[in-house]
Amino acid sequence: MRSWPESVMNWLTAKTTLHGVEVAFFFPVSKIERSLVFQKMEEALGTIEAYAPVRFTALRTDLRQILIRGLPDEVSHYDPERQLCEIFVGWIKSDEGTPEAIASTVVHEAEHARLWRLGFRYTPEVQARIERICHRAERVFCRRLPTGAALVAAAQLGMDVQPQFYAAEARLHREREALRRFVSGNPLVVPMLWVYDFRAWLRKRREAAHSGRVALRVLRPAWPALLDHTPDPVPEMAREGQKGHLGPGARGDQENGIHEVTGSIPVSSTNSSNNLAGRRIR
């Protein structure tokens, strides 16, 4: 059973099926806008079907829906919980949102969906590697397009991005800057920035509280030794610390990696500019 926010969102969403893929447009402001967006999406999906039929068949399995929404912080992203790809409506309506560029973006996000289905999770340790695979998949696709040279170059730039680009602090900074630019051109939606800053403040408080609980759990095993100790606890605490210390590499586990191969895991590329490629990252 849907919650009332989901019911309201569903009521405000226009849906259609294009080339066998469900495309939803949240809160179109006019019939003209809805027609423009659906037309571009139809051309984009038709481009993928024509130039990469095998990938398009997989796409229809991996993506439950393509959702067009007004999120200014990125061009697109994949939501694994709802198994859908979200694309920013403002970018689709812009001159940069050509059918070929939109198709490239869908290929990128569909690669995220495929990797997730195969069991590769988007964790901080491997997210840079996953993004490189998705950009490579995009590059492979764009090389098949008659006019895809610019998109191929943009995908290559995305592959060359340093891992630091995907750090949490860098991502949050990009999100806020994108929202600030959006709000500066729309004074009536300034409260969106206030809400974002408030949520960021709450997130920091939760993270601080969580780190405190983690530190408490780490210290807890040493407490019985301290309670059972006699007069001078300092030497015993030092010995306990030495026994519990793990030096660099002491864990002995291996890095969780993803093999970038073009056989069992097709690889790809991404968007129409390096800036857009970066803004896609969640």
Secondary structure, 3 states (H helix, E strand, C coil): CCCHHHHHHHHCEEEEEECCEEEEEECCCCHHHHHHHHHHHHHHHHHHHHHCHHHHHHHHHHCCEEEEECCCCCCEEEECCCCEEEEEHHHHHCCCCCHHHHHHHHHHHHHHHHHHHCCCCCCCCCHHHHHHHHHHHHHHHHCCCCCCHHHHHHHHHHHCCCHHHHCHHHHHHHHHHHHHHHHHCCHHHCHHHHHHHHHHHHHHHHHHHHHHHHHHHHHHHHHHHHHHCCCCHHHHHHHHHHHHCCCCCCCCCCCCCCCCCCCCCCCCCCCCCHHHHHHCCC
